[in-house]
Amino acid sequence: MAEVLITLGIIGVVAAITLPVISANVQKHILKNQFKHAYNIIFNGFRQAEVNLGYHPMCYYGDDNIGTDCIRYDSTAGICLEYAPGGNPTNQNSDCAVFRQTLLKTLKVIKVCEGNGVADGCIPEYKGYDTIVADNNPDLDNDDILLQTSGAAAWRENSIHTRNHIWVLADGIIIIWYASDTKLFALDINGKKGPNKWGYDVFQFGLTSALNKPLWLRGGGANMVEKGGVGTTEMMQEIAK
């Protein structure tokens, strides 16, 4: 009897150690599959919209995109007023409006919020670039946080919740546009289901191309990854294995 109790005790200890690890691995596998599904839906949607439009739209970040530093900053508004010259030489915007309308018809969009995404029920409450920076850098004051996020003001929490355009697709995927920009967006790969965290089930993307090349997606913009999460580029590499 004693030997049986000892064996059961050992089994209980092993289970207590291994079950959380197994559960975490299962959750990662589920999110990886959801990421792959959402990525394919959006990637194919962009490509199909390009085909439906009938020409290569001038709406993308160039594949030789070069970022630039902020050289004039409004500390009151928390935005960059002027960037250093010479950056982003091949970015294109002229066809974004017509391409966006074509994309809206191509994807199975069931709800649109043009601001007030939380109040109007399009999105749950997400953290923003500013709140993620604050969490990761507790010694920064508010001015430092505003300065550090000045190049991505539309990814701040208040902008996501109250200003950015949101599309909700029929299968629950949520597209969070950078303000109303067609070239930069984020995906909540499983909609309002949890955890609703950047680097877990919410990921940034940028629309990229060059003259006479098809559109494709890359990891986008600011480093919006909450603690323990992974970046968009890393997830794209995972699903390509």
C-alpha positions in Angstrom: 0.0 0.0 0.0 2.8 2.4 0.9 4.5 1.7 -2.4 1.3 2.5 -4.3 0.9 5.8 -2.4 4.6 6.7 -3.1 4.1 5.9 -6.8 0.9 8.0 -7.0 2.7 10.9 -5.2 5.5 10.8 -7.8 3.0 10.8 -10.6 1.2 13.8 -9.1 4.5 15.7 -8.8 5.5 14.9 -12.4 2.0 15.9 -13.6 2.1 19.2 -11.7 5.4 20.0 -13.4 4.7 18.9 -16.9 1.0 19.8 -17.4 1.6 23.6 -17.5 4.4 23.2 -20.0 2.2 20.9 -22.2 -0.7 23.4 -21.9 1.6 26.3 -22.9 2.9 24.4 -25.9 -0.6 23.5 -27.0 -1.6 27.2 -26.8 1.4 28.2 -28.8 0.6 25.7 -31.5 -3.0 26.9 -31.6 -1.9 30.5 -32.0 0.6 29.6 -34.7 -2.1 27.9 -36.7 -4.4 30.9 -36.2 -1.6 33.2 -37.3 -1.1 31.1 -40.5 -4.8 31.2 -41.3 -5.1 35.0 -40.7 -1.9 35.7 -42.7 -3.1 33.6 -45.7 -6.6 35.3 -45.6 -5.1 38.8 -45.6 -2.2 38.1 -48.0 -4.5 36.5 -50.5 -7.0 39.3 -50.0 -4.4 41.9 -50.9 -3.3 39.9 -53.9 -6.8 39.4 -55.1 -7.7 43.0 -54.7 -4.6 43.9 -56.8 -5.9 41.5 -59.5 -9.4 42.9 -59.3 -8.1 46.4 -59.6 -6.4 45.4 -62.9 -3.1 47.1 -62.3 -0.2 47.4 -59.8 -1.4 49.9 -57.2 0.9 52.6 -56.0 0.2 51.9 -52.4 3.1 50.4 -50.4 6.3 50.9 -48.5 9.2 50.4 -50.9 11.3 47.3 -50.5 14.3 49.6 -49.9 12.4 51.5 -47.3 14.8 53.6 -45.1 13.6 54.9 -41.8 14.6 58.5 -40.7 15.0 60.2 -37.4 12.7 62.9 -36.0 14.4 66.3 -36.1 11.5 68.5 -34.9 9.2 67.3 -32.2 6.1 68.8 -30.6 6.3 67.8 -27.0 2.8 69.1 -26.2 1.1 67.1 -28.9 3.6 64.2 -28.7 4.2 64.0 -32.4 7.0 64.4 -34.8 6.7 67.5 -37.0 9.6 66.9 -39.3 11.8 63.9 -40.2 15.4 64.0 -41.5 15.5 64.1 -45.4 16.4 61.2 -47.6 14.3 58.4 -46.1 11.6 56.2 -47.6 12.5 57.1 -51.2 10.2 54.5 -52.9 7.1 54.6 -50.7 3.9 55.0 -52.8 0.5 56.5 -51.8 -1.2 57.7 -54.9 -3.5 54.7 -55.3 -4.2 53.9 -51.7 -7.8 55.3 -51.7 -9.0 53.3 -54.7 -7.1 50.2 -53.6 -8.7 50.4 -50.1 -12.1 50.4 -51.6 -11.3 47.4 -53.8 -9.8 45.6 -50.7 -13.0 46.3 -48.8 -15.0 44.5 -51.4 -12.6 41.6 -51.7 -12.3 40.7 -48.0 -15.4 39.5 -46.2 -15.8 42.6 -44.0 -18.9 42.5 -41.8 -18.3 45.5 -39.6 -16.4 48.8 -40.0 -15.5 51.3 -37.3 -14.0 54.6 -38.4 -12.8 55.6 -34.9 -14.3 54.7 -31.5 -13.5 51.0 -32.1 -13.9 50.0 -28.5 -17.0 52.0 -27.8 -18.6 50.7 -31.0 -17.8 47.1 -30.3 -15.3 46.4 -33.1 -12.3 45.7 -30.8 -11.5 44.8 -27.2 -9.2 47.1 -25.2 -5.6 46.6 -26.4 -2.4 48.1 -25.0 -0.8 50.7 -27.3 2.8 51.4 -28.3 3.0 53.9 -25.4 1.7 51.6 -22.7 4.0 48.7 -23.9 7.0 51.0 -23.8 6.0 52.2 -20.3 5.6 48.6 -19.1 9.1 47.6 -20.6 10.8 50.8 -19.3 9.3 51.7 -15.9 11.9 54.5 -15.4 10.8 56.5 -18.4 8.6 59.6 -17.7 5.6 60.5 -19.9 7.6 63.0 -22.1 10.2 60.3 -22.8 7.5 57.8 -23.7 5.8 60.3 -26.1 9.2 61.1 -27.7 10.0 57.4 -28.1 6.6 56.7 -29.8 6.4 59.9 -31.8 7.1 58.2 -35.1 4.1 55.8 -34.5 1.5 58.0 -32.8 -1.4 56.1 -34.3 -0.3 53.0 -32.4 -0.7 54.7 -29.1 -3.4 53.2 -26.9 -5.9 56.1 -27.1 -5.6 56.3 -30.9 -6.2 52.5 -31.3 -9.3 52.8 -29.1 -10.8 56.0 -30.4 -9.3 57.0 -33.8 -8.0 54.2 -35.9 -10.2 52.5 -38.5 -11.2 48.9 -37.8 -12.5 46.2 -40.1 -14.0 43.0 -38.6 -14.0 40.0 -41.0 -16.7 37.3 -41.2 -14.4 34.7 -39.5 -13.6 37.0 -36.6 -10.2 38.3 -37.7 -9.8 42.0 -36.8 -7.8 44.4 -39.0 -6.6 47.5 -37.0 -5.4 50.1 -39.5 -2.8 52.6 -38.7 -5.2 55.6 -38.5 -6.7 55.0 -42.0 -3.5 54.1 -43.8 -3.8 51.1 -46.1 -0.1 50.4 -46.0 0.3 49.7 -42.3 -2.0 47.6 -40.1 -2.3 45.0 -37.3 -4.2 41.8 -37.2 -5.9 40.2 -34.2 -5.8 36.7 -35.5 -8.5 35.3 -33.3 -10.7 38.4 -32.9 -12.1 39.3 -29.5 -11.0 35.9 -28.0 -8.1 36.3 -25.6 -5.4 37.0 -24.8 -5.6 40.1 -27.0 -1.9 40.9 -26.5 0.7 42.1 -29.0 3.1 39.3 -29.9 0.6 36.6 -28.8 -2.5 37.0 -31.0 -2.1 40.6 -32.3 0.6 41.4 -34.8 1.8 44.3 -37.0 2.2 44.2 -40.7 3.3 46.5 -43.5 2.3 46.4 -47.2 5.5 46.2 -49.3 6.4 46.2 -52.9 8.4 47.9 -55.7 7.6 49.0 -59.2 6.2 46.1 -61.3 6.4 43.7 -58.4 3.4 42.0 -56.6 2.4 43.2 -53.2 3.6 41.2 -50.2 3.5 41.6 -46.4 6.3 42.2 -43.9 6.5 42.8 -40.2 5.6 46.4 -39.6 6.8 49.4 -37.9 7.1 49.8 -34.2 8.3 47.0 -31.9 5.0 46.3 -30.3 5.5 43.0 -28.5 4.3 42.5 -24.9 6.5 40.6 -22.5 6.8 37.0 -23.4 5.4 37.5 -27.0 7.1 37.2 -30.4 7.4 39.6 -33.3 5.6 39.4 -36.6 8.7 38.5 -38.5 9.5 35.6 -36.2 6.0 34.3 -36.6 6.2 34.6 -40.4 9.4 32.6 -40.3 7.8 29.9 -38.1 4.9 29.3 -40.5 7.3 29.1 -43.4 9.1 26.2 -41.9 
